[in-house]
Amino acid sequence: MKRFLAVFFLLSSLSILSQTKVGGIILDELGDPIAFANIIFKNSSEGTITNDNGRFYLESDDTYETITVTFIGYESRDIHLPQKVNYGMEIVLNESMEQLKEVIVYTGKQSKKDNPAIDILRKIWAKKRENGVRKFKQYKYDKYEKIEFDLNTIDSALIQSKLFRGLEFMFEDLDTSRITGKTYLPFFLNETFSKVYGDNILNREKEDVLGNKSSGFEGNQAITAFVEDLYSDYDIYDNYLRFFDKSFTSPLSKTGIDTYNYVLSDSTYIDNKWCYNIIYYPRRKNELTFKGDFWVNDTTFAIKKINMQVTKSANINWVKDIYIEQDFDVVNDSVFLLKRDYMLSDFAFSKKEKSRGVYGKRTTVFDNYEFDVSRPEPFYKAESDPYDPRVFSQDTTFWKNARLESLSDDESGIFKLLDTLKTVPKFRTYYDIVSILGSGYIEIDKWNIDIGDVYSTFGYNDAEGMRIRGGARTYFGQNDTWRLEGYMAYGFSDHKFKHGLSGKFLLDRKTRLILSGGNRRDIEQLGLSLTSTNDVLGRSIASSSLVTVGSNDRLTNINLSTLGLEMEPVKNFRIRLGSSLRTLGSALPDAFNLDYVDADSPTGISSEVKQFDVSTTLIYTPGKRTIGYGVERANINDDHSEVVLNYTKGISGFLESDFDYERLQFSYRKPWQVGGFGRLTTSVELGKTFGEVPLALLSVVPGNQTLFSLYNVFPNLDFYEFVTDTYATVHLEHNFNGRLFSRIPFLRKFNLREIVGLRGAWGQLSDENIALSAPANIPLMAPEDQIYWEYSFGVGNIFKILRIDFNFRGNYLDNPDARPFGITGTFGFNF
């Protein structure tokens, strides 16, 4: 993944010609651009829609001499094309003397004469059906997927720039996009061929990947998975289509008539089937909508073909354009089969017309359908291995037969281009710089070691003052079966060295049996999580934050050793058995101590806890997708739920451990796409400790004294303000993704996003545990009398990278140094 991201961002900053090409702008009589006008090659079904600025581009593999331009309220025009390539056209439409009435949306029943397009749309809903393969007992088909990335908007200035001096050979073979009309240079290509089998009676489906070919970069399965997450599967008949973690209103949805204008434009035969052509475009700006058209059969009302282009004003970052085409083969009244799915995304830092960027294109072709061939259930249970080395080493003959759509000349040339680029020192230098920025690690290929991560080099806290940290890890490749990692750190105020060392070993790939262990001696800000830390390498942001709110002196010296065994007997269900030995003591005893009553101590008080625990954790993550098959895998989606059940047993006496206790914890986290109203993230945590334990082993309601917005904490609570042995917390956060701000005229152009949050915590602390920790020099209090709660209002997407939250405390305002209000923020690159 890190290597792909490096090349992707490097080239972000850094064929066969069709027969007819036309591009230009559509204007009205006053010279103003006309958005969403319809342009079609005359006597064909090939067309496009102008963008928000009235510009269009259209091309075809066939030869045409005329285009037809139409728009509601204007006279249609047929424009003769003097040559095969016609760029820079300026077409003026005159206002019609008999203007067509704009589509009016009624809340009640609408007759056909009001708008025939709406009438057809209702029939589409009435006969809405699932994919045709679901209508058979069994099915099988071939699936060929081609994923490509291209550097676009290439001109002479870019080619002759110092940045590409010595790399001019890259631009010898350029092509032109049939969607945008821009020149582009392919730099990555991945092909996958698979056979898909399904049984609707057994409710089983499996995909056997038979071939996977990449254009030379390592970790091609990571690239494929990364792109598939960007271009997740979708059904155009769904009310909302999810792209880039956002829900777009489908033009075929039942809520479409409130979101789009529809116009019945044309009708013709397509593959011997009479079809209607309906143009659609959004009623309002700044919403997550498309523009385009679709062809629908006149009797089955099944979609024959559809194109969708995201409007330029849509509230989405770093993506200038999204274009989708789907073609269907309508078999009969109840079966339609997807033949081809094409999606293009134009990634760019700016949405300006001339801004450079990177095309991401995915083409999926389906063919050779077979139905009602029964296979035994064990056939579906025997999953194929998509990472089998043979999958990545198929020969030329295999790919010649597997490609359901041939490669163009420029696509075929990508493999040669990449092989050449790897030998050019200047390109390698660019690659190394961006790789470090993207991954945080400096690669030392000669030794198979990565140095880093560089973003943890500097930090600050009250106990250590300024601190520096340096680390390294083994790295032979993405799918290493073992990995060692460690770091050393030094604090300039306490003059002490700290360290962390971790090792992980994949013992069995099929069940993902992993043995892990490590040791860490460091200073940590505990109390940011309700679960005990067993991470021997990680470090909370509060432990090194340069700026904090209030006194941030409740830091802990931690000496942690862990040994664990984990396995995944069923996909997305993990069992983790672990043990840990922790020694905990205050890093600043004068301000914050962990003293407790100890009858065996000469003074009757001890200030350090030594504790040995064993634990069993069950983790269920339905819908989670990962990449790779090594000891470390990366998640490629965050829309899955997570259920965690943990049991911990503290054992006294063993390895001089101090306490006997038991702890049971449960947590559930789930993100929800609430149609076109954004994304709701919910989490619930419950826990109870049985037995007497001191402050260091109790469950602290997570506070936050940093200026960073963190999920699952309470930003208006200080560290250790609430301490419990029994607790329940709830967190709700909803991001409207600009749905509300887009309705406010003076805010609309800023593409801001509104976020609201509500949090609550309830807990108890037994009298026995209060008495045990009586020597501690901080008050021990649990939110038992009433539920502690907070709420917040946030504004996101400020300058596309910044989010600011305004946090309010709902109660317990009489607590010492209680903070009724606070401001936190965060930044990052989000779509």
C-alpha positions in Angstrom: 0.0 0.0 0.0 2.7 2.5 0.9 4.5 2.0 -2.4 1.3 2.5 -4.3 0.4 5.7 -2.4 3.9 7.0 -3.0 3.6 6.6 -6.8 0.0 7.9 -6.7 0.8 11.2 -5.0 4.1 11.6 -6.9 2.3 11.4 -10.3 -0.5 13.6 -8.9 2.0 16.4 -8.5 4.0 15.5 -11.3 -4.1 4.7 -28.5 -6.3 4.2 -30.7 -8.0 7.4 -31.8 -11.7 7.4 -32.2 -13.4 8.5 -35.3 -15.4 11.5 -34.1 -14.4 14.0 -31.4 -16.2 17.2 -30.4 -15.9 19.6 -27.5 -16.8 23.1 -26.6 -19.3 25.3 -24.7 -23.0 25.9 -24.9 -24.2 29.5 -24.3 -27.5 31.4 -24.2 -28.2 34.6 -26.1 -26.6 36.7 -23.4 -23.4 34.7 -23.5 -24.0 32.8 -20.2 -23.2 29.1 -20.1 -26.0 26.6 -20.1 -25.5 23.8 -17.6 -26.9 20.3 -18.2 -27.7 20.8 -21.8 -28.0 17.6 -23.8 -25.6 16.9 -26.7 -26.1 13.8 -28.8 -24.7 12.4 -32.1 -27.6 12.7 -34.4 -29.5 9.4 -35.0 -27.6 7.6 -32.3 -27.8 6.9 -28.5 -24.4 8.3 -27.8 -24.5 11.6 -26.0 -23.4 13.7 -23.0 -24.5 16.5 -20.7 -22.7 19.9 -20.3 -21.1 20.5 -16.9 -21.8 23.3 -14.5 -19.9 25.7 -16.7 -21.7 24.7 -19.9 -18.7 22.8 -21.3 -18.9 19.4 -22.9 -16.8 16.7 -24.6 -18.1 13.8 -26.7 -16.4 11.2 -28.8 -17.3 8.0 -30.6 -15.6 5.2 -32.4 -18.0 5.7 -35.2 -18.1 8.6 -37.7 -20.8 11.2 -37.3 -21.4 14.5 -39.2 -24.0 16.2 -37.0 -24.7 16.7 -33.3 -28.0 17.7 -31.8 -28.1 20.2 -28.9 -31.2 20.5 -26.7 -32.3 22.1 -23.4 -35.6 22.9 -21.8 -36.9 26.3 -22.9 -34.5 26.6 -25.8 -34.7 25.8 -29.5 -33.0 22.6 -30.5 -30.0 22.9 -32.9 -28.4 20.5 -35.3 -24.7 21.4 -35.7 -22.7 20.2 -38.6 -19.2 18.8 -37.9 -16.8 19.9 -40.6 -14.2 17.4 -39.6 -13.6 14.4 -37.4 -12.0 16.4 -34.6 -13.8 19.6 -33.5 -12.6 21.3 -30.4 -13.4 24.7 -29.0 -16.9 24.9 -30.4 -19.1 27.7 -29.2 -22.8 26.9 -29.6 -25.5 29.5 -28.9 -29.1 28.3 -28.1 -32.0 30.7 -28.7 -34.8 30.9 -26.2 -37.9 29.0 -27.5 -41.0 31.0 -28.4 -43.0 28.1 -27.0 -41.0 27.2 -23.9 -41.4 23.8 -22.5 -42.7 23.8 -19.0 -40.0 22.9 -16.4 -40.6 19.6 -14.7 -42.9 20.3 -11.7 -42.7 17.8 -8.8 -46.1 17.2 -7.1 -46.4 15.7 -3.6 -49.5 13.7 -4.7 -50.4 11.7 -7.7 -49.1 13.1 -11.0 -50.7 12.4 -14.3 -48.7 11.3 -17.3 -49.4 14.5 -19.2 -47.7 16.6 -16.4 -44.4 14.9 -17.1 -44.0 11.7 -19.0 -40.5 11.2 -17.6 -41.9 11.0 -14.1 -44.5 8.5 -15.2 -41.8 6.3 -16.7 -39.8 6.7 -13.5 -42.7 5.4 -11.4 -43.0 2.3 -13.7 -39.3 1.7 -13.2 -39.9 1.7 -9.4 -42.9 -0.6 -9.8 -40.8 -3.2 -11.7 -37.6 -2.6 -9.8 -35.8 -5.9 -9.6 -32.6 -7.4 -8.2 -29.8 -8.6 -10.5 -31.0 -11.2 -13.0 -28.7 -13.9 -11.6 -30.8 -13.9 -8.5 -33.8 -15.2 -10.5 -32.0 -18.6 -11.1 -31.3 -21.5 -8.8 -27.6 -21.3 -9.6 -25.4 -19.1 -11.7 -21.9 -18.7 -13.0 -20.1 -16.0 -15.0 -16.7 -14.7 -16.0 -15.5 -11.4 -14.6 -12.7 -9.3 -15.9 -11.6 -6.2 -14.1 -9.2 -3.6 -15.3 -7.9 -0.8 -13.0 -5.9 2.0 -14.4 -4.3 5.3 -13.1 -3.3 8.1 -15.5 -1.6 11.5 -15.1 -3.9 13.9 -16.9 -4.1 17.5 -18.3 -0.6 17.2 -19.8 0.6 20.2 -21.8 4.0 21.4 -23.1 4.6 23.5 -19.9 4.5 20.3 -17.8 6.6 18.3 -20.2 9.3 21.0 -20.3 9.3 21.7 -16.6 12.4 21.1 -14.5 10.4 18.5 -12.5 10.4 16.2 -15.6 13.7 17.1 -17.0 15.3 13.8 -18.0 11.9 12.1 -18.0 10.6 13.4 -21.3 10.4 9.9 -22.7 7.3 9.4 -20.5 5.2 11.6 -22.7 6.0 10.1 -26.1 2.7 8.2 -26.2 -0.3 10.3 -25.0 -4.0 9.6 -25.4 -7.2 11.6 -25.0 -10.0 10.8 -22.7 -13.3 10.1 -24.4 -15.1 11.5 -21.4 -13.2 14.7 -20.7 -11.2 15.3 -23.9 -8.0 15.8 -21.8 -4.7 14.3 -22.7 -3.5 11.6 -20.2 -0.5 9.3 -19.6 -1.2 5.9 -18.0 1.2 5.0 -15.3 -0.4 2.0 -13.5 -2.5 -0.9 -14.7 -3.9 -3.9 -12.8 -5.9 -6.7 -14.4 -7.9 -9.4 -12.6 -9.8 -12.4 -14.1 -12.1 -14.5 -12.0 -15.0 -16.9 -12.2 -18.0 -16.2 -10.0 -20.2 -19.1 -8.8 -23.5 -18.7 -6.9 -26.3 -20.8 -5.5 -29.4 -18.9 -4.5 -30.9 -21.9 -2.7 -27.9 -22.4 -0.5 -27.4 -18.6 -0.4 -23.7 -19.1 -1.3 -21.4 -17.3 -3.6 -17.7 -17.5 -4.2 -15.2 -15.9 -6.5 -12.2 -17.8 -7.8 -9.4 -15.4 -8.8 -7.5 -17.1 -11.6 -5.2 -14.3 -12.7 -3.9 -11.0 -11.4 -1.4 -8.9 -13.3 0.1 -5.6 -12.3 2.3 -3.0 -14.1 5.3 -3.7 -11.9 4.8 -2.2 -8.5 5.1 -4.5 -5.5 2.1 -5.4 -3.4 -0.3 -5.4 -6.3 -3.0 -7.0 -4.3 -2.9 -4.0 -2.0 -3.3 -1.6 -4.9 -6.3 -3.6 -6.2 -8.0 -3.7 -2.8 -7.3 0.0 -2.2 -8.9 1.0 -5.5 -11.8 -1.4 -5.0 -12.6 0.3 -1.7 -12.7 3.6 -3.6 -14.9 2.1 -6.2 -17.1 -0.1 -4.1 -19.8 -2.1 -5.7 -23.2 -0.4 -6.1 -26.7 -1.0 -7.5 -28.1 1.8 -9.5 -31.6 0.9 -8.3 -30.7 1.6 -4.7 -31.9 4.9 -3.3 -28.4 5.9 -2.4 -25.1 5.1 -3.9 -22.0 5.1 -1.7 -18.8 6.5 -3.2 -15.8 7.9 -1.2 -17.6 7.4 2.1 -20.5 9.5 1.0 -24.1 8.7 -0.1 -25.2 10.1 -3.4 -28.9 10.2 -4.3 -29.5 7.7 -7.2 -31.4 9.2 -10.2 -33.5 6.0 -10.1 -34.4 6.4 -6.4 -37.9 7.1 -5.1 -36.5 10.3 -3.6 -35.2 11.3 -7.0 -38.2 13.4 -7.9 -37.4 15.7 -4.9 -33.7 15.9 -5.9 -33.6 15.9 -9.7 -35.4 17.4 -12.7 -36.3 14.8 -15.4 -37.0 15.3 -19.1 -38.1 12.7 -21.6 -35.7 13.5 -24.5 -35.8 10.8 -27.2 -36.7 7.2 -28.1 -35.1 4.7 -30.4 -34.2 1.1 -30.9 -31.2 -0.2 -29.0 -30.2 -3.8 -29.7 -33.7 -4.3 -31.3 -35.4 -3.0 -28.2 -37.4 0.2 -28.1 -36.1 2.5 -25.4 -36.9 5.9 -24.0 -34.1 8.4 -23.2 -34.5 10.4 -20.0 -32.2 13.3 -19.1 -31.9 14.2 -15.4 -30.0 17.0 -13.6 -30.1 18.3 -10.0 -32.6 20.7 -8.6 -30.1 22.3 -6.2 -26.4 22.9 -6.0 -23.9 21.5 -3.4 -25.8 18.3 -2.8 -24.4 14.9 -3.6 -26.1 14.3 -6.9 -25.4 13.3 -10.5 -26.4 14.6 -13.9 -26.7 12.4 -17.0 -29.3 10.3 -18.8 -30.5 6.7 -19.1 -32.2 4.5 -21.6 -35.1 2.4 -20.4 -37.0 -0.4 -22.2 -40.6 0.6 -23.1 -42.2 -2.7 -21.9 -40.0 -4.2 -19.1 -38.9 -0.8 -17.8 -35.5 -2.2 -17.2 -32.5 0.1 -17.6 -30.6 -0.7 -20.8 -27.8 1.8 -20.3 -27.1 4.7 -17.9 -24.5 7.3 -17.5 -24.0 9.4 -14.3 -21.6 12.3 -13.8 -21.2 13.9 -10.4 -22.0 17.6 -10.5 -19.1 20.0 -10.0 -20.8 21.7 -7.0 -21.1 18.4 -5.1 -19.6 18.6 -1.6 -16.6 16.2 -2.1 -12.9 17.0 -1.8 -10.0 16.1 -4.0 -12.3 14.6 -6.7 -13.0 16.9 -9.6 -15.1 14.5 -11.6 -16.8 11.1 -11.3 -18.3 9.5 -14.4 -20.1 6.1 -14.5 -21.4 4.1 -17.3 -23.4 0.8 -17.1 -24.7 -1.3 -20.0 -27.2 -4.1 -19.4 -28.4 -7.0 -21.6 -32.2 -7.2 -21.1 -33.0 -10.9 -21.6 -36.7 -10.8 -20.9 -39.3 -9.2 -18.6 -37.7 -10.5 -15.4 -34.0 -10.8 -16.2 -31.4 -8.2 -16.9 -27.7 -8.9 -16.8 -25.0 -6.4 -16.3 -22.6 -6.5 -19.2 -20.1 -3.6 -18.5 -19.5 -1.3 -15.7 -17.1 1.7 -16.2 -16.2 4.3 -13.6 -13.7 7.2 -14.0 -12.7 9.5 -11.1 -10.6 12.6 -11.7 -8.5 13.2 -8.5 -7.1 16.7 -8.3 -6.3 19.4 -5.7 -8.6 21.9 -7.4 -11.9 21.6 -9.4 -10.8 24.2 -11.9 -11.1 23.2 -15.5 -7.3 23.3 -16.3 -6.1 21.8 -13.0 -3.9 18.7 -13.3 -4.7 15.5 -11.6 -4.9 11.7 -11.8 -7.6 9.6 -13.4 -8.6 6.5 -11.6 -10.5 4.2 -14.0 -12.1 0.8 -13.3 -13.7 -1.3 -16.0 -15.5 -4.5 -15.2 -16.8 -6.8 -17.9 -19.2 -9.7 -17.3 -19.7 -12.5 -19.8 -20.3 -16.3 -20.4 -23.3 -16.5 -18.0 -24.4 -20.0 -17.2 -27.5 -20.9 -15.1 -29.0 -23.8 -13.1 -25.9 -26.0 -12.9 -26.0 -27.5 -9.4 -22.8 -27.8 -7.4 -22.4 -29.4 -3.9 -22.2 -27.1 -0.8 -18.6 -28.1 -0.1 -17.7 -26.6 -3.5 -18.7 -23.1 -2.1 -17.0 -23.7 1.3 -13.7 -24.4 -0.4 -12.5 -20.8 -0.9 -9.8 -20.2 -3.4 -6.6 -18.4 -2.4 -6.5 -15.0 -4.2 -2.8 -14.6 -3.1 -1.6 -17.9 -4.5 1.7 -17.2 -6.4 0.3 -18.9 -9.5 -2.4 -16.2 -9.7 0.3 -13.6 -10.2 2.4 -15.5 -12.7 -0.1 -16.3 -15.5 1.5 -16.3 -19.0 0.6 -14.3 -22.1 -1.7 -17.0 -23.5 -3.8 -17.0 -20.4 -4.3 -13.2 -20.5 -5.1 -13.3 -24.2 -8.0 -15.6 -23.5 -9.0 -14.0 -20.2 -9.4 -10.4 -21.4 -13.1 -9.8 -22.1 -12.0 -6.4 -23.3 -8.8 -5.8 -25.2 -6.0 -3.5 -24.0 -5.4 -0.4 -26.0 -1.9 0.4 -27.2 -1.2 2.9 -24.5 -2.4 0.5 -21.8 -0.2 -2.2 -23.2 2.7 0.2 -23.0 2.4 0.8 -19.3 4.4 -2.3 -18.4 7.4 -1.2 -20.5 7.2 2.4 -19.2 7.3 1.3 -15.6 10.3 -1.0 -16.2 12.1 1.9 -17.8 11.2 4.4 -15.0 12.7 2.2 -12.3 16.1 2.6 -13.9 16.0 6.4 -13.9 17.7 7.8 -10.7 15.6 11.0 -10.8 12.4 9.1 -10.7 13.7 6.9 -7.9 14.5 10.0 -5.9 11.0 11.4 -6.3 9.6 8.0 -5.3 11.7 7.8 -2.2 10.7 11.3 -1.0 7.0 10.8 -1.4 7.3 7.2 0.1 8.6 8.7 3.3 5.9 11.3 3.5 3.2 8.7 2.7 4.3 5.9 5.0 6.3 7.7 7.7 9.2 5.2 7.1 12.6 5.5 5.4 13.2 2.3 3.4 16.6 0.7 3.6 16.1 -2.0 0.9 19.7 -3.2 1.2 19.1 -4.3 4.8 15.3 -5.0 4.6 14.7 -2.4 7.3 12.5 0.6 7.6 13.6 3.5 9.8 10.8 5.4 11.6 8.2 6.3 12.0 9.5 9.8 11.4 6.3 11.4 12.7 7.0 10.2 16.3 10.5 11.7 16.4 9.6 14.7 18.6 7.2 15.0 21.6 6.6 16.9 24.8 5.0 16.2 28.2 5.3 17.5 31.8 7.4 14.6 33.0 10.0 14.3 30.2 10.0 17.8 28.8 11.1 17.6 25.2 11.7 14.1 24.0 13.1 12.4 20.9 12.4 9.0 19.6 13.9 6.8 16.9 12.8 3.4 15.7 13.1 0.7 13.1 11.3 -2.4 11.8 12.0 -5.3 9.6 10.4 -5.1 6.2 11.0 -7.7 3.5 7.7 -7.1 1.9 4.0 -6.4 2.5 3.3 -10.1 3.2 6.1 -10.8 5.7 5.3 -13.8 7.9 7.2 -12.2 10.8 8.1 -8.7 11.9 10.3 -7.2 14.5 10.0 -3.6 15.6 11.5 -1.4 18.2 12.3 2.1 19.4 14.4 4.1 21.8 13.4 7.5 23.3 15.1 10.0 25.6 13.6 12.8 27.7 15.6 15.9 28.2 14.0 16.8 31.6 14.0 13.4 33.3 17.3 12.4 31.6 16.0 8.9 31.1 16.0 6.5 28.2 12.9 4.6 27.2 12.3 1.7 24.9 9.8 -0.6 23.2 10.4 -3.9 21.4 7.8 -6.1 19.6 7.8 -9.3 17.7 5.0 -11.0 15.7 5.1 -14.4 14.0 2.5 -15.9 11.7 2.5 -19.6 12.5 -0.4 -20.8 10.3 -1.7 -18.8 7.4 -5.0 -20.6 7.0 -6.3 -20.0 10.6 -4.1 -16.8 11.0 -2.5 -18.2 14.1 -0.2 -15.4 15.3 2.3 -15.5 18.2 3.2 -12.0 19.5 5.1 -10.5 22.4 7.2 -7.6 23.6 8.3 -5.3 26.3 8.0 -1.5 26.8 9.3 0.9 29.4 8.1 4.4 28.9 5.9 7.2 30.2 2.3 7.1 29.2 -0.9 9.1 29.7 -3.3 6.4 30.8 -7.0 7.1 31.1 -7.8 7.7 27.4 -9.4 4.3 27.1 -11.6 2.1 29.2 -9.5 -0.9 28.4 -6.0 -1.5 29.7 -3.2 -0.7 27.2 -1.3 -3.8 26.0 0.4 -2.0 23.1 4.2 -2.2 23.6 4.9 0.2 20.8 2.0 2.7 20.5 1.7 6.0 22.3 -1.4 8.1 22.9 -1.5 11.6 21.5 -2.0 13.0 25.1 1.4 11.6 26.1 3.3 13.8 23.7 0.9 16.7 23.0 2.7 20.1 22.8 -0.4 22.0 24.0 -2.8 20.8 26.7 -5.8 22.2 28.6 -5.2 22.6 32.3 -2.6 20.7 34.3 -1.6 17.6 32.3 0.5 16.0 35.0 -1.3 12.7 35.6 1.3 10.6 33.8 2.4 7.0 34.5 5.7 5.2 34.4 4.8 1.9 32.7 6.9 -1.3 32.4 4.8 -3.7 30.3 5.6 -7.2 29.0 3.1 -9.1 26.9 2.7 -12.5 25.3 -0.2 -13.4 23.2 -1.7 -15.9 20.7 -4.4 -14.9 18.2 -6.3 -16.9 15.6 -9.1 -16.3 13.1 -11.0 -19.6 12.8 -13.8 -18.0 10.8 -13.5 -14.9 8.6 -13.8 -11.7 10.6 -14.0 -13.6 13.9 -10.8 -13.5 16.0 -9.9 -15.1 19.3 -7.1 -13.6 21.3 -5.5 -15.2 24.3 -3.0 -13.0 26.1 -1.0 -12.4 29.3 0.7 -9.3 30.5 2.9 -8.2 33.4 2.6 -4.5 34.2 4.4 -2.3 36.7 2.7 1.0 37.1 3.8 4.1 39.1 3.4 7.8 38.9 5.8 9.8 36.7 5.1 13.0 38.8 4.3 11.7 42.4 4.0 15.2 43.8 1.1 16.1 41.5 -0.4 12.7 41.0 0.3 9.5 42.8 -1.1 5.9 42.6 -0.7 5.2 46.3 -2.9 2.5 47.9 -3.3 0.8 51.3 -0.9 -2.2 51.5 -0.8 -4.1 54.8 2.5 -5.9 53.8 4.3 -2.6 53.3 6.4 -1.2 56.2 4.6 2.1 55.8 1.2 0.6 55.2 1.2 2.3 51.8 2.6 1.3 48.4 3.0 3.6 45.4 3.6 1.1 42.7 1.4 -1.7 41.3 2.8 -4.9 39.9 0.2 -7.0 38.2 0.0 -10.2 36.1 -3.2 -10.7 34.0 -4.5 -13.3 31.6 -7.2 -12.4 29.2 -9.5 -13.8 26.5 -10.9 -11.5 23.9 -13.5 -12.3 21.2 -13.6 -9.8 18.3 -16.3 -10.0 15.6 -16.1 -7.5 12.6 -18.7 -8.4 10.0 -18.1 -6.8 6.7 -14.5 -5.9 7.4 -12.1 -6.1 4.5 -8.4 -6.5 4.7 -5.4 -6.6 2.4 -2.4 -9.0 2.4 -1.8 -12.3 4.0 1.2 -11.7 6.1 1.5 -11.2 9.8 0.3 -7.6 9.5 -2.8 -6.8 7.4 -4.2 -3.4 6.7 -7.9 -2.5 6.8 -9.3 -1.1 3.6 -12.8 -0.1 4.8 -14.2 1.5 7.9 -17.9 1.0 7.4 -18.0 -2.3 9.3 -19.3 -2.9 12.8 -17.1 -4.2 15.6 -18.2 -6.3 18.6 -15.7 -7.0 21.3 -16.1 -9.2 24.4 -13.2 -9.3 26.8 -12.5 -11.3 30.0 -9.5 -10.5 32.2 -8.3 -12.4 35.2 -5.8 -10.8 37.6 -3.7 -13.3 39.5 -1.9 -12.4 42.7 1.3 -14.0 43.8 2.5 -15.2 40.4 5.6 -13.2 39.4 5.0 -11.1 42.5 1.6 -9.9 41.2 -0.4 -7.9 43.7 -4.1 -8.4 43.1 -6.8 -11.0 42.4 -9.7 -9.7 40.4 -11.9 -10.3 37.4 -13.1 -7.9 34.7 -15.7 -8.3 32.0 -16.0 -5.8 29.2 -18.2 -5.4 26.1 -18.1 -2.9 23.3 -20.0 -2.3 20.1 -19.2 0.2 17.4 -21.2 0.8 14.2 -21.1 3.5 11.5 -24.4 4.0 9.7 -25.1 5.7 6.4 -28.4 7.6 6.9 -29.4 7.9 3.3 -28.6 11.4 2.0 -28.4 12.8 5.5 -24.8 11.8 6.2 -23.1 9.3 8.5 -23.9 8.4 12.1 -21.2 6.7 14.2 -22.4 5.0 17.4 -20.5 3.1 20.1 -21.5 1.5 23.4 -19.1 0.2 26.1 -20.0 -1.7 29.2 -17.7 -3.1 31.9 -17.5 -4.4 35.5 -14.6 -5.2 37.8 -15.1 -7.9 40.4 -12.8 -7.7 43.4 -10.8 -4.9 45.1 -8.3 -3.1 43.0 -6.4 0.3 43.4 -6.6 3.4 41.2 -4.0 2.1 38.7 -6.3 -0.9 37.8 -9.7 0.8 37.9 -11.6 1.9 34.7 -11.2 5.6 34.0 -13.9 7.4 32.0 -11.8 8.7 29.1 -11.2 12.5 29.3 -9.3 14.7 26.9 -7.1 17.6 27.8 -5.5 18.0 24.4 -6.7 20.3 21.7 -7.4 17.4 19.3 -10.9 16.1 18.5 -10.8 12.4 19.4 -13.7 10.0 19.1 -14.8 7.9 22.1 -13.5 10.3 24.7 -15.2 13.1 26.6 -13.5 16.4 25.6 -14.7 18.4 28.6 -13.4 15.8 31.2 -10.0 16.0 32.7 -7.9 12.9 33.0 -9.0 10.7 36.0 -11.9 13.1 36.8 -14.2 10.0 36.9 -13.0 6.6 38.1 -15.2 3.5 38.1 -15.3 -0.2 38.6 -18.7 -0.5 36.9 -19.4 1.7 33.8 -21.5 2.3 30.7 -20.8 4.8 28.0 -22.5 5.9 24.8 -21.1 8.0 22.0 -23.2 9.3 19.1 -21.7 11.5 16.3 -23.4 12.5 13.1 -21.8 14.1 10.1 -24.4 15.7 7.8 -21.8 16.1 5.1 -23.0 19.6 4.3 -26.7 18.7 3.9 -27.8 21.6 6.0 -25.2 24.2 5.1 -25.9 23.6 1.4 -29.4 25.1 2.0 -28.0 28.4 3.3 -27.1 30.7 0.4 -24.1 32.6 1.9 -22.6 29.3 3.3 -23.2 27.1 0.2 -20.1 28.1 -1.7 -17.7 27.1 1.2 -18.7 23.4 1.1 -18.6 23.2 4.9 -19.9 20.1 6.8 -21.8 20.1 10.0 -21.1 17.6 12.8 -23.1 17.1 16.0 -22.2 14.8 18.9 -23.9 13.5 22.1 -22.0 11.6 24.7 -23.0 10.0 28.1 -21.3 8.0 30.9 -22.6 6.3 34.0 -20.5 4.5 36.5 -20.1 3.3 40.1 -17.1 2.9 42.4 -17.4 0.7 45.5 -16.7 1.8 49.0 -14.0 -0.9 49.2 -12.1 0.4 46.2 -12.4 4.0 47.4 -10.9 3.0 50.8 -8.1 1.0 49.1 -7.0 4.1 47.1 -7.6 6.5 50.0 -3.8 7.6 50.0 -4.1 8.8 46.4 -3.8 12.6 46.1 -6.7 13.0 43.6 -10.4 12.8 44.4 -12.1 9.5 43.4 -15.5 10.0 42.0 -17.9 8.1 39.7 -20.9 9.6 37.8 -23.4 7.5 39.7 -26.0 10.0 40.9 -26.8 11.1 37.4 -25.5 10.3 33.9 -22.6 12.6 32.9 -23.3 14.0 29.4 -21.8 16.3 26.8 -22.8 17.6 23.5 -20.9 19.3 20.7 -21.3 21.1 17.4 -18.6 21.0 14.8 -17.8 22.5 11.4 -15.7 20.4 9.1 -14.1 20.8 5.7 -12.7 24.2 6.5 -10.1 24.9 3.8 -10.8 21.2 2.9 -8.5 19.9 5.7 -9.7 21.4 9.1 -12.4 20.5 11.5 -13.3 22.5 14.6 -15.6 21.2 17.4 -17.4 23.3 20.1 -17.9 21.1 23.1 -20.3 21.7 25.9 -20.5 20.0 29.3 -24.0 19.1 30.4 -23.7 18.6 34.1 -21.3 18.1 37.1 -20.3 21.7 36.7 -19.4 21.9 40.4 -16.5 19.5 40.1 -13.1 21.1 40.8 -11.8 22.9 37.7 -14.7 21.7 35.7 -14.6 22.9 32.1 -18.1 23.9 30.8 -16.9 24.7 27.3 -14.0 23.8 25.1 -12.8 23.9 21.6 -11.0 21.0 19.9 -10.0 20.5 16.3 -8.4 18.1 13.9 -7.1 18.1 10.4 -6.7 15.6 7.6 -7.3 14.8 4.0 -10.9 13.5 3.6 -13.1 13.1 0.6 
